[in-house]
Amino acid sequence: MTDTNHGSSLYSLIDDGLKDIKNGNTRSFSDAITDIRDRRKNTDNKSIKDEPQS
């Protein structure tokens, strides 16, 4: 049995992305990565990945 609802939600997400592109709601990949890295830093400006693993 095929889940047709899953496919329609995928097309909905693609449609949303195309609408964002059309409306100019995009940014460069490097800006997005910089934002992600900044958010991953904890309060004392040490990267989470630099902390010892428990």
HTML snippet that shows the backbone in 3Dmol.js (N, CA, C, O; Angstrom):
<script src="https://3Dmol.org/build/3Dmol-min.js"></script>
<div id="view" style="width:600px;height:400px;position:relative"></div>
<script>
const pdb = `
ATOM      1  N   MET A   1       0.847  -1.182   0.000  1.00  0.00           N
ATOM      2  CA  MET A   1       0.000   0.000   0.000  1.00  0.00           C
ATOM      3  C   MET A   1       0.891   1.244   0.000  1.00  0.00           C
ATOM      4  O   MET A   1       1.843   1.317   0.777  1.00  0.00           O
ATOM      5  N   THR A   2       0.602   2.203  -0.844  1.00  0.00           N
ATOM      6  CA  THR A   2       1.395   3.414  -0.976  1.00  0.00           C
ATOM      7  C   THR A   2       0.763   4.545  -0.181  1.00  0.00           C
ATOM      8  O   THR A   2      -0.452   4.740  -0.217  1.00  0.00           O
ATOM      9  N   ASP A   3       1.595   5.285   0.536  1.00  0.00           N
ATOM     10  CA  ASP A   3       1.123   6.433   1.305  1.00  0.00           C
ATOM     11  C   ASP A   3       1.101   7.652   0.391  1.00  0.00           C
ATOM     12  O   ASP A   3       2.131   8.300   0.206  1.00  0.00           O
ATOM     13  N   THR A   4      -0.039   7.971  -0.176  1.00  0.00           N
ATOM     14  CA  THR A   4      -0.137   9.096  -1.108  1.00  0.00           C
ATOM     15  C   THR A   4      -0.070  10.436  -0.390  1.00  0.00           C
ATOM     16  O   THR A   4       0.303  11.438  -1.000  1.00  0.00           O
ATOM     17  N   ASN A   5      -0.420  10.475   0.879  1.00  0.00           N
ATOM     18  CA  ASN A   5      -0.354  11.723   1.628  1.00  0.00           C
ATOM     19  C   ASN A   5       1.088  12.192   1.785  1.00  0.00           C
ATOM     20  O   ASN A   5       1.365  13.391   1.741  1.00  0.00           O
ATOM     21  N   HIS A   6       2.002  11.247   1.967  1.00  0.00           N
ATOM     22  CA  HIS A   6       3.418  11.606   2.115  1.00  0.00           C
ATOM     23  C   HIS A   6       3.926  12.309   0.860  1.00  0.00           C
ATOM     24  O   HIS A   6       4.640  13.307   0.956  1.00  0.00           O
ATOM     25  N   GLY A   7       3.572  11.806  -0.291  1.00  0.00           N
ATOM     26  CA  GLY A   7       3.996  12.412  -1.544  1.00  0.00           C
ATOM     27  C   GLY A   7       3.427  13.806  -1.723  1.00  0.00           C
ATOM     28  O   GLY A   7       4.124  14.701  -2.200  1.00  0.00           O
ATOM     29  N   SER A   8       2.189  14.000  -1.354  1.00  0.00           N
ATOM     30  CA  SER A   8       1.592  15.320  -1.522  1.00  0.00           C
ATOM     31  C   SER A   8       2.235  16.337  -0.582  1.00  0.00           C
ATOM     32  O   SER A   8       2.345  17.512  -0.935  1.00  0.00           O
ATOM     33  N   SER A   9       2.659  15.909   0.603  1.00  0.00           N
ATOM     34  CA  SER A   9       3.334  16.847   1.498  1.00  0.00           C
ATOM     35  C   SER A   9       4.710  17.223   0.943  1.00  0.00           C
ATOM     36  O   SER A   9       5.166  18.350   1.135  1.00  0.00           O
ATOM     37  N   LEU A  10       5.370  16.290   0.260  1.00  0.00           N
ATOM     38  CA  LEU A  10       6.649  16.590  -0.379  1.00  0.00           C
ATOM     39  C   LEU A  10       6.458  17.646  -1.455  1.00  0.00           C
ATOM     40  O   LEU A  10       7.224  18.607  -1.527  1.00  0.00           O
ATOM     41  N   TYR A  11       5.442  17.473  -2.292  1.00  0.00           N
ATOM     42  CA  TYR A  11       5.164  18.458  -3.333  1.00  0.00           C
ATOM     43  C   TYR A  11       4.784  19.807  -2.729  1.00  0.00           C
ATOM     44  O   TYR A  11       5.111  20.852  -3.291  1.00  0.00           O
ATOM     45  N   SER A  12       4.104  19.790  -1.604  1.00  0.00           N
ATOM     46  CA  SER A  12       3.748  21.027  -0.925  1.00  0.00           C
ATOM     47  C   SER A  12       5.002  21.768  -0.445  1.00  0.00           C
ATOM     48  O   SER A  12       5.093  22.990  -0.567  1.00  0.00           O
ATOM     49  N   LEU A  13       5.963  21.021   0.101  1.00  0.00           N
ATOM     50  CA  LEU A  13       7.212  21.636   0.550  1.00  0.00           C
ATOM     51  C   LEU A  13       8.013  22.193  -0.625  1.00  0.00           C
ATOM     52  O   LEU A  13       8.605  23.267  -0.525  1.00  0.00           O
ATOM     53  N   ILE A  14       8.030  21.461  -1.735  1.00  0.00           N
ATOM     54  CA  ILE A  14       8.720  21.951  -2.930  1.00  0.00           C
ATOM     55  C   ILE A  14       8.049  23.225  -3.428  1.00  0.00           C
ATOM     56  O   ILE A  14       8.724  24.187  -3.793  1.00  0.00           O
ATOM     57  N   ASP A  15       6.731  23.226  -3.440  1.00  0.00           N
ATOM     58  CA  ASP A  15       5.982  24.410  -3.866  1.00  0.00           C
ATOM     59  C   ASP A  15       6.290  25.604  -2.965  1.00  0.00           C
ATOM     60  O   ASP A  15       6.471  26.720  -3.453  1.00  0.00           O
ATOM     61  N   ASP A  16       6.348  25.374  -1.651  1.00  0.00           N
ATOM     62  CA  ASP A  16       6.699  26.448  -0.715  1.00  0.00           C
ATOM     63  C   ASP A  16       8.087  26.999  -1.015  1.00  0.00           C
ATOM     64  O   ASP A  16       8.293  28.213  -0.996  1.00  0.00           O
ATOM     65  N   GLY A  17       9.039  26.112  -1.293  1.00  0.00           N
ATOM     66  CA  GLY A  17      10.394  26.546  -1.620  1.00  0.00           C
ATOM     67  C   GLY A  17      10.442  27.363  -2.895  1.00  0.00           C
ATOM     68  O   GLY A  17      11.150  28.368  -2.962  1.00  0.00           O
ATOM     69  N   LEU A  18       9.700  26.944  -3.906  1.00  0.00           N
ATOM     70  CA  LEU A  18       9.658  27.700  -5.160  1.00  0.00           C
ATOM     71  C   LEU A  18       9.023  29.074  -4.955  1.00  0.00           C
ATOM     72  O   LEU A  18       9.445  30.055  -5.567  1.00  0.00           O
ATOM     73  N   LYS A  19       8.007  29.141  -4.092  1.00  0.00           N
ATOM     74  CA  LYS A  19       7.396  30.436  -3.778  1.00  0.00           C
ATOM     75  C   LYS A  19       8.397  31.341  -3.067  1.00  0.00           C
ATOM     76  O   LYS A  19       8.443  32.540  -3.342  1.00  0.00           O
ATOM     77  N   ASP A  20       9.202  30.784  -2.152  1.00  0.00           N
ATOM     78  CA  ASP A  20      10.231  31.574  -1.470  1.00  0.00           C
ATOM     79  C   ASP A  20      11.238  32.133  -2.468  1.00  0.00           C
ATOM     80  O   ASP A  20      11.624  33.298  -2.377  1.00  0.00           O
ATOM     81  N   ILE A  21      11.658  31.316  -3.409  1.00  0.00           N
ATOM     82  CA  ILE A  21      12.605  31.776  -4.426  1.00  0.00           C
ATOM     83  C   ILE A  21      11.982  32.902  -5.240  1.00  0.00           C
ATOM     84  O   ILE A  21      12.623  33.924  -5.485  1.00  0.00           O
ATOM     85  N   LYS A  22      10.743  32.715  -5.655  1.00  0.00           N
ATOM     86  CA  LYS A  22      10.047  33.722  -6.457  1.00  0.00           C
ATOM     87  C   LYS A  22       9.919  35.039  -5.700  1.00  0.00           C
ATOM     88  O   LYS A  22      10.036  36.110  -6.295  1.00  0.00           O
ATOM     89  N   ASN A  23       9.677  34.967  -4.388  1.00  0.00           N
ATOM     90  CA  ASN A  23       9.488  36.170  -3.571  1.00  0.00           C
ATOM     91  C   ASN A  23      10.786  36.739  -3.012  1.00  0.00           C
ATOM     92  O   ASN A  23      10.768  37.756  -2.319  1.00  0.00           O
ATOM     93  N   GLY A  24      11.911  36.094  -3.307  1.00  0.00           N
ATOM     94  CA  GLY A  24      13.198  36.600  -2.838  1.00  0.00           C
ATOM     95  C   GLY A  24      13.499  36.270  -1.385  1.00  0.00           C
ATOM     96  O   GLY A  24      14.353  36.915  -0.777  1.00  0.00           O
ATOM     97  N   ASN A  25      12.824  35.285  -0.816  1.00  0.00           N
ATOM     98  CA  ASN A  25      13.051  34.889   0.576  1.00  0.00           C
ATOM     99  C   ASN A  25      14.135  33.818   0.656  1.00  0.00           C
ATOM    100  O   ASN A  25      13.913  32.736   1.201  1.00  0.00           O
ATOM    101  N   THR A  26      15.290  34.124   0.116  1.00  0.00           N
ATOM    102  CA  THR A  26      16.405  33.181   0.132  1.00  0.00           C
ATOM    103  C   THR A  26      17.659  33.914   0.582  1.00  0.00           C
ATOM    104  O   THR A  26      17.694  35.143   0.633  1.00  0.00           O
ATOM    105  N   ARG A  27      18.692  33.135   0.908  1.00  0.00           N
ATOM    106  CA  ARG A  27      19.993  33.707   1.236  1.00  0.00           C
ATOM    107  C   ARG A  27      21.063  32.713   0.818  1.00  0.00           C
ATOM    108  O   ARG A  27      20.776  31.551   0.530  1.00  0.00           O
ATOM    109  N   SER A  28      22.289  33.185   0.791  1.00  0.00           N
ATOM    110  CA  SER A  28      23.366  32.327   0.319  1.00  0.00           C
ATOM    111  C   SER A  28      23.628  31.188   1.300  1.00  0.00           C
ATOM    112  O   SER A  28      23.355  31.300   2.495  1.00  0.00           O
ATOM    113  N   PHE A  29      24.157  30.102   0.774  1.00  0.00           N
ATOM    114  CA  PHE A  29      24.480  28.939   1.598  1.00  0.00           C
ATOM    115  C   PHE A  29      25.486  29.319   2.680  1.00  0.00           C
ATOM    116  O   PHE A  29      25.349  28.897   3.829  1.00  0.00           O
ATOM    117  N   SER A  30      26.500  30.114   2.320  1.00  0.00           N
ATOM    118  CA  SER A  30      27.516  30.483   3.312  1.00  0.00           C
ATOM    119  C   SER A  30      26.914  31.300   4.456  1.00  0.00           C
ATOM    120  O   SER A  30      27.327  31.140   5.604  1.00  0.00           O
ATOM    121  N   ASP A  31      25.952  32.164   4.166  1.00  0.00           N
ATOM    122  CA  ASP A  31      25.270  32.914   5.232  1.00  0.00           C
ATOM    123  C   ASP A  31      24.497  31.978   6.147  1.00  0.00           C
ATOM    124  O   ASP A  31      24.506  32.150   7.366  1.00  0.00           O
ATOM    125  N   ALA A  32      23.836  31.000   5.572  1.00  0.00           N
ATOM    126  CA  ALA A  32      23.075  30.044   6.379  1.00  0.00           C
ATOM    127  C   ALA A  32      24.000  29.226   7.275  1.00  0.00           C
ATOM    128  O   ALA A  32      23.690  29.006   8.446  1.00  0.00           O
ATOM    129  N   ILE A  33      25.133  28.774   6.735  1.00  0.00           N
ATOM    130  CA  ILE A  33      26.091  27.998   7.527  1.00  0.00           C
ATOM    131  C   ILE A  33      26.670  28.841   8.650  1.00  0.00           C
ATOM    132  O   ILE A  33      26.813  28.359   9.774  1.00  0.00           O
ATOM    133  N   THR A  34      27.006  30.100   8.363  1.00  0.00           N
ATOM    134  CA  THR A  34      27.526  30.995   9.392  1.00  0.00           C
ATOM    135  C   THR A  34      26.510  31.165  10.514  1.00  0.00           C
ATOM    136  O   THR A  34      26.874  31.158  11.690  1.00  0.00           O
ATOM    137  N   ASP A  35      25.245  31.318  10.157  1.00  0.00           N
ATOM    138  CA  ASP A  35      24.184  31.455  11.160  1.00  0.00           C
ATOM    139  C   ASP A  35      24.067  30.202  12.014  1.00  0.00           C
ATOM    140  O   ASP A  35      23.924  30.292  13.233  1.00  0.00           O
ATOM    141  N   ILE A  36      24.127  29.039  11.386  1.00  0.00           N
ATOM    142  CA  ILE A  36      24.051  27.776  12.131  1.00  0.00           C
ATOM    143  C   ILE A  36      25.224  27.657  13.089  1.00  0.00           C
ATOM    144  O   ILE A  36      25.043  27.277  14.246  1.00  0.00           O
ATOM    145  N   ARG A  37      26.417  27.974  12.625  1.00  0.00           N
ATOM    146  CA  ARG A  37      27.605  27.895  13.495  1.00  0.00           C
ATOM    147  C   ARG A  37      27.498  28.854  14.660  1.00  0.00           C
ATOM    148  O   ARG A  37      27.857  28.509  15.785  1.00  0.00           O
ATOM    149  N   ASP A  38      27.007  30.057  14.404  1.00  0.00           N
ATOM    150  CA  ASP A  38      26.849  31.034  15.486  1.00  0.00           C
ATOM    151  C   ASP A  38      25.838  30.552  16.519  1.00  0.00           C
ATOM    152  O   ASP A  38      26.036  30.748  17.718  1.00  0.00           O
ATOM    153  N   ARG A  39      24.764  29.927  16.069  1.00  0.00           N
ATOM    154  CA  ARG A  39      23.753  29.419  16.993  1.00  0.00           C
ATOM    155  C   ARG A  39      24.266  28.245  17.816  1.00  0.00           C
ATOM    156  O   ARG A  39      23.799  28.018  18.932  1.00  0.00           O
ATOM    157  N   ARG A  40      25.231  27.492  17.267  1.00  0.00           N
ATOM    158  CA  ARG A  40      25.753  26.332  17.977  1.00  0.00           C
ATOM    159  C   ARG A  40      26.741  26.726  19.074  1.00  0.00           C
ATOM    160  O   ARG A  40      27.066  25.909  19.935  1.00  0.00           O
ATOM    161  N   LYS A  41      27.213  27.953  19.048  1.00  0.00           N
ATOM    162  CA  LYS A  41      28.146  28.391  20.089  1.00  0.00           C
ATOM    163  C   LYS A  41      27.392  28.572  21.402  1.00  0.00           C
ATOM    164  O   LYS A  41      26.264  29.065  21.426  1.00  0.00           O
ATOM    165  N   ASN A  42      28.036  28.164  22.487  1.00  0.00           N
ATOM    166  CA  ASN A  42      27.372  28.358  23.772  1.00  0.00           C
ATOM    167  C   ASN A  42      27.717  29.733  24.324  1.00  0.00           C
ATOM    168  O   ASN A  42      28.377  30.515  23.641  1.00  0.00           O
ATOM    169  N   THR A  43      27.299  30.042  25.509  1.00  0.00           N
ATOM    170  CA  THR A  43      27.386  31.393  26.052  1.00  0.00           C
ATOM    171  C   THR A  43      28.813  31.891  26.255  1.00  0.00           C
ATOM    172  O   THR A  43      29.036  33.101  26.236  1.00  0.00           O
ATOM    173  N   ASP A  44      29.787  31.005  26.448  1.00  0.00           N
ATOM    174  CA  ASP A  44      31.159  31.477  26.661  1.00  0.00           C
ATOM    175  C   ASP A  44      31.974  31.448  25.358  1.00  0.00           C
ATOM    176  O   ASP A  44      33.204  31.413  25.390  1.00  0.00           O
ATOM    177  N   ASN A  45      31.281  31.462  24.219  1.00  0.00           N
ATOM    178  CA  ASN A  45      31.888  31.534  22.888  1.00  0.00           C
ATOM    179  C   ASN A  45      32.754  30.342  22.525  1.00  0.00           C
ATOM    180  O   ASN A  45      33.587  30.443  21.625  1.00  0.00           O
ATOM    181  N   LYS A  46      32.579  29.221  23.200  1.00  0.00           N
ATOM    182  CA  LYS A  46      33.257  27.985  22.805  1.00  0.00           C
ATOM    183  C   LYS A  46      32.285  27.180  21.961  1.00  0.00           C
ATOM    184  O   LYS A  46      31.109  27.055  22.301  1.00  0.00           O
ATOM    185  N   SER A  47      32.775  26.644  20.882  1.00  0.00           N
ATOM    186  CA  SER A  47      31.930  25.835  20.029  1.00  0.00           C
ATOM    187  C   SER A  47      31.547  24.554  20.759  1.00  0.00           C
ATOM    188  O   SER A  47      32.362  23.987  21.487  1.00  0.00           O
ATOM    189  N   ILE A  48      30.335  24.103  20.573  1.00  0.00           N
ATOM    190  CA  ILE A  48      29.864  22.874  21.202  1.00  0.00           C
ATOM    191  C   ILE A  48      30.752  21.708  20.784  1.00  0.00           C
ATOM    192  O   ILE A  48      31.025  20.829  21.602  1.00  0.00           O
ATOM    193  N   LYS A  49      31.207  21.675  19.544  1.00  0.00           N
ATOM    194  CA  LYS A  49      32.027  20.567  19.086  1.00  0.00           C
ATOM    195  C   LYS A  49      33.405  20.553  19.743  1.00  0.00           C
ATOM    196  O   LYS A  49      34.067  19.515  19.740  1.00  0.00           O
ATOM    197  N   ASP A  50      33.859  21.688  20.314  1.00  0.00           N
ATOM    198  CA  ASP A  50      35.147  21.759  20.993  1.00  0.00           C
ATOM    199  C   ASP A  50      35.098  21.240  22.423  1.00  0.00           C
ATOM    200  O   ASP A  50      36.137  21.023  23.046  1.00  0.00           O
ATOM    201  N   GLU A  51      33.901  21.042  22.936  1.00  0.00           N
ATOM    202  CA  GLU A  51      33.763  20.553  24.313  1.00  0.00           C
ATOM    203  C   GLU A  51      34.002  19.039  24.358  1.00  0.00           C
ATOM    204  O   GLU A  51      33.687  18.334  23.400  1.00  0.00           O
ATOM    205  N   PRO A  52      34.557  18.539  25.467  1.00  0.00           N
ATOM    206  CA  PRO A  52      34.791  17.101  25.582  1.00  0.00           C
ATOM    207  C   PRO A  52      33.497  16.317  25.547  1.00  0.00           C
ATOM    208  O   PRO A  52      32.485  16.745  26.103  1.00  0.00           O
ATOM    209  N   GLN A  53      33.531  15.183  24.902  1.00  0.00           N
ATOM    210  CA  GLN A  53      32.350  14.318  24.814  1.00  0.00           C
ATOM    211  C   GLN A  53      32.240  13.499  26.096  1.00  0.00           C
ATOM    212  O   GLN A  53      33.250  13.041  26.629  1.00  0.00           O
ATOM    213  N   SER A  54      31.021  13.313  26.592  1.00  0.00           N
ATOM    214  CA  SER A  54      30.831  12.522  27.813  1.00  0.00           C
ATOM    215  C   SER A  54      30.470  11.105  27.504  1.00  0.00           C
ATOM    216  O   SER A  54      30.275  10.304  28.419  1.00  0.00           O
TER     217      SER A  54
END
`;
const viewer = $3Dmol.createViewer("view");
viewer.addModel(pdb, "pdb");
viewer.setStyle({}, {cartoon: {color: "spectrum"}});
viewer.zoomTo();
viewer.render();
</script>
